[in-house]
Amino acid sequence: MNIFIKWLLNSIIILILPFILRGIYVENFITALIVALVLGLLNALLKPILVILTLPITILTLGLFILVLNGLIIIIASKLVPGFNVSNIWYAILIAIVLSIFNSIIK
């Protein structure tokens, strides 16, 4: 039940983000639910591989490259989910920062 609530809350945040940032488009709540699900799956399956492959640059940047990886995962999600669009990597990084802050609050 706890995972379902976090998924629902992340969907609500994804739905609210286009009102705050102008480079993001989310069609409706169902799209936000799908985006949250796809982001969760990409973070579980793809992110560990990317973190291991980019470990040297992550160490050189003192961990800041993880933000770029999170932004890339959001860009990938925007390509996979119709009705969700992020205009560039900077907005994707801002989404990653907002979602990270929100997820640390709800834990």
C-alpha positions in Angstrom: 0.0 0.0 0.0 2.9 2.4 0.8 4.3 2.0 -2.8 0.8 2.8 -4.2 0.6 6.0 -2.2 4.1 7.1 -3.2 3.2 6.4 -6.8 0.0 8.4 -6.5 1.8 11.4 -4.8 4.6 11.4 -7.5 1.9 11.4 -10.2 0.3 14.5 -8.5 3.6 16.3 -8.4 4.2 15.4 -12.1 0.8 16.8 -12.9 1.5 20.0 -11.0 5.0 20.6 -12.5 3.8 22.1 -15.8 2.1 24.9 -13.9 5.4 25.8 -12.3 7.9 25.1 -15.2 6.9 26.1 -18.7 9.0 23.6 -20.6 7.0 20.6 -19.4 3.7 19.3 -20.8 1.6 16.6 -19.2 -1.7 15.8 -21.0 -3.8 14.5 -18.0 -3.7 12.6 -14.8 -3.6 9.2 -16.5 -0.5 10.3 -18.4 1.0 11.5 -15.1 0.3 8.0 -13.6 2.0 6.3 -16.5 5.0 8.7 -16.3 5.5 8.0 -12.6 5.3 4.3 -13.4 7.8 4.5 -16.3 10.1 6.6 -14.2 10.0 4.1 -11.4 10.8 1.3 -13.8 13.6 3.2 -15.5 15.1 4.1 -12.2 15.0 0.5 -11.1 16.3 -1.1 -14.3 18.3 1.4 -16.2 19.8 3.8 -13.6 22.0 1.2 -11.8 23.6 0.3 -15.2 24.2 4.0 -16.1 25.6 4.8 -12.6 28.2 2.0 -12.9 29.1 3.0 -16.5 29.5 6.6 -15.6 31.2 6.1 -12.2 34.5 7.9 -13.1 32.8 11.1 -14.3 30.5 10.9 -11.3 33.5 10.8 -9.0 35.2 13.7 -10.8 32.1 15.8 -10.5 31.6 14.9 -6.8 28.3 13.2 -7.6 26.7 16.0 -9.6 26.6 13.9 -12.7 23.9 11.9 -11.1 21.6 14.9 -11.7 22.4 14.6 -15.4 21.6 10.9 -15.3 18.3 11.6 -13.7 17.6 14.2 -16.4 18.4 11.7 -19.1 16.1 9.2 -17.6 13.3 11.8 -17.6 14.1 12.5 -21.2 13.8 8.8 -22.0 10.5 8.7 -20.2 9.2 11.6 -22.2 10.1 9.7 -25.4 8.3 6.6 -24.2 5.1 8.1 -22.9 2.8 9.9 -25.3 1.3 13.0 -23.8 4.4 13.8 -21.7 6.9 16.2 -23.2 10.0 17.9 -21.7 11.5 20.6 -23.9 15.2 20.2 -23.0 17.7 18.6 -20.5 17.6 21.6 -18.2 13.9 21.2 -17.5 14.5 17.5 -17.1 17.1 18.2 -14.5 14.8 20.6 -12.7 12.1 17.9 -12.7 14.6 15.4 -11.2 15.6 17.9 -8.5 11.9 18.6 -7.6 11.0 14.9 -7.5 14.1 14.1 -5.4 13.2 16.8 -2.9 9.6 15.7 -2.8 10.5 12.0 -2.4 12.9 12.8 0.4 10.1 14.6 2.2 7.6 11.8 1.9 10.0 9.1 3.1 
